Amino acid sequence: MPLHYLVGLTLLTFFVLIDADGSVSDTKILQSAVSNQVGFNTARVDSSITVTRLLRRTSVTDEEDTEEKAGLSVSAVEKAKTMLTTSKLTPDQLQKKLTRWLKKGKSVDTVFMRLHLHQDGTWLLYNPRFATWVQYADDLSAKNPTKGISAISTLTTVYGDDELYKIIEAAKRVPRTENLATKLQTELMQHWVTTRKDPDDIFRLFNLDKARKNIFSKPEFTSWVKYVDDLNAKHPEEPTSMFSTLTKYFSDGVLLKMTEDAKWYERTKGIATKLESDWLQAGLNSRTTPDKVLINLGLGRASDTLLESLLLSMWVKYMDAFNVRYPNKKTTMIEAFSHTFGDIDVTKMLHAAKKKDWTRNIATELESAQLKMWLNSKKSTDDVFELLQLASYNFRDKPLFNTWISYINFFITENPDKKAKVFSALETRFSDRPMNTILNAASNFPSIESTATKIQTSKIQGYVASNKSPREVFKLLGIDDVGYHVLSTSVFQSWLHYVKDFNKRNPMHKESWYEPLRVGYSWGGVERLIEQALQNPRTVNIGKMVENARLQDWMDRKHPPEHVFQFLHLEKAGEKTLASPKFKVWSKYLNDFNKLYPDQKTTMLNGLRANYNDRALLRMFKAAKNDPSTEKLASDLQNALINKWLADKKKTGRVIPDARWIYREVEIVDEDSYSKWFKPIAHKANNITSGSTIVMV
């Protein structure tokens, strides 16, 4: 028998054997496919095709390259069948094949290749046979539930996790493949849970490492959170923290600020709450101290705004949980703050926070906690003095000084038997002015007020004995350092008595009680003293006394009324000037000045015009006419202004400055005034013609 017939017969037998599972129709299909692929016909074999040539032709196919690269678990026989069979099957033919393969338990990898799906690349999900193959995988898995069969295992082997995820994501955006892609994505996530894929890898795969803003609103983030939850549920023995991944891209502070924002929205509230819990547990598990967490949250850089931070409540929650978990390392808020910022900065922070309504309560509580902390650590009043470095500040830093005085009071309250010893030590350490400054502050505390007053009274008696001048005693008593409430203090009253007695004893060397006050607080400061005193019924009288003394001082210095108008800041009162209480004060000064200095006599209108132009005055008068208490005064002043204009006309020939503006723009001259003053001369003034429009209120 010729060699080429022998080769042909051998190949024919091989093809029949490898497709022995097919039907008659399948065999025909096989024959056709073989004929098409290798030029072989069952009736005859072309003698020009050698075995070597046939093998060489099949060895260079793309299919073999793909399957080898993919690493699918497919036998050589199945690979050969794939190469030598067509993919062109009718739906019925395909279904029959799948039924036979399912019955025989043919592997998912093999069927994937037999259906030529390995050739589709990234277009895989758009091949109609792909959905059929996925169903086959599901059916085979149902038939063998213990073997862990899935389409995803094959797909990840072929494409890898990253490429497969991208293919599925693209298919989700196409309506006809959306449902299938969603199903596969769910199975892919389950596959990752089973294989314990690192959440970090998935975070990057989802491109969440590039999502700096609004990350919580992204569906990929929701999927990632669910993955971490599922992973922990599947492997509880080695829990995974979301926070450990997120902190690679966000600081603790930034991340928790994002969670605070996310909690305002219902769809992200759950994730944000869970993330906070995850953050808290991660810190507790790593034994991170509250001090360290304070810094991690970014709260350790700005003590002045610490109590206003949205993250503070989260930190407090962590501190409480830490204290429960590690009671031997228990700490408090004030201790953590002090360790992080130092006692001086914390003291200043609390002082600033008490000025704001929304932080006043917590600042007050922390101030008390600070005093208790020092007392519990056995600190003396001298220790706290050094702790706050008051020797360096020389009592100029009031928050630090007042905190120290508060501690003296607290210390004595808790140790009343040590009161005499504490004050004796203070008298020994400090000279008159600093000691009096301490006594002035101490007099604000009922528990030590009497002691402070007694010591100060003794000092004043010593000043009387040495006949010190009131100016000097004012300094020694530290009155210039008391503050704007000084007029309500007992030390100021004591000093006023001292001035009175001194002037009686020294009639030839009398001194003013107002001058030291003016020098000590400056003009602006004296104004604040007066304003504060007038607001308190208990100090109204002394407030008026200081106000009169100030006016007398200006009078003695011959300050003209137009300057005093500015001293009282009336030039800023605008339309409310005539109703201002300070205007009454100025009016009195004006009258007194005219009586005392008749050669420099001036009028109220002149004082007003020195500080306001006529346009502003007309607006002022109009506003004042609406107030019964100033209506008459406003009318009188307006008439005086118009008279002034008319008087100027006789001298200059002009009735008023800016007449056109008065008539046509300002709209503030009332009809009575117009009829009385302007109508007779309206068409003559400033070349205004009879056709001019006069607008009136």
WOQUI-V115461 format. One line per field, one symbol per residue. ss: DSSP state (@ for helix, = for strand, . for the rest). Layout:
BEGIN
ss=???
END
This chain:
BEGIN
ss=..@@@@@@@@@@@@@@@@.....@@@@@@@@@@@@@@@............@@@@@@@@@..@@@@@@@@@.....@@@@@@@@@......@@@@@@@@@@@@@@...@@@@@@@..@@@.@@@@@@.@@@@@@@@@@@@@@@@.......@@@@@@@@@@@@@@@@@@@@@@..@@@@@@@@@@@@@@@@@@@@@...@@@@@@@..@@@....@@@.@@@@@@@@@@@@@@@@.@@@...@@@@@.....@@@@@@@@@@@...@@@@@@@@@@@@@@@@@@@@....@@@@@@@......@@@@@@...@@@@@@@@@@@@@@.@@@...@@@@@@@@@.@@@@@@@@@@@...@@@@@@@@@@@@@@@@@@@@....@@@@@@@..@@@@....@@@@@@@@@@@@@@@@@.@@@@@@@@@@@@@@..@@@@@@@@@@@...@@@@@@@@@@@@@@@@@@@@....@@@@@@@..@@@....@@@.@@@@@@@@@@@@@@@@.@@@...@@@@@@@@@@@@@@@@@@@@@@..@@@@@@@@@@@@@@@@@@@@....@@@@@@@..@@@.@@@@@@.@@@@@@@@@@@@@@@@.@@@...@@@@@@....@@@@@@@@@@@......@@@@@@@@@@@@@@@@@@@@@@......@@@@@@@@....@@@@@@@@@@@...@@@..........
END
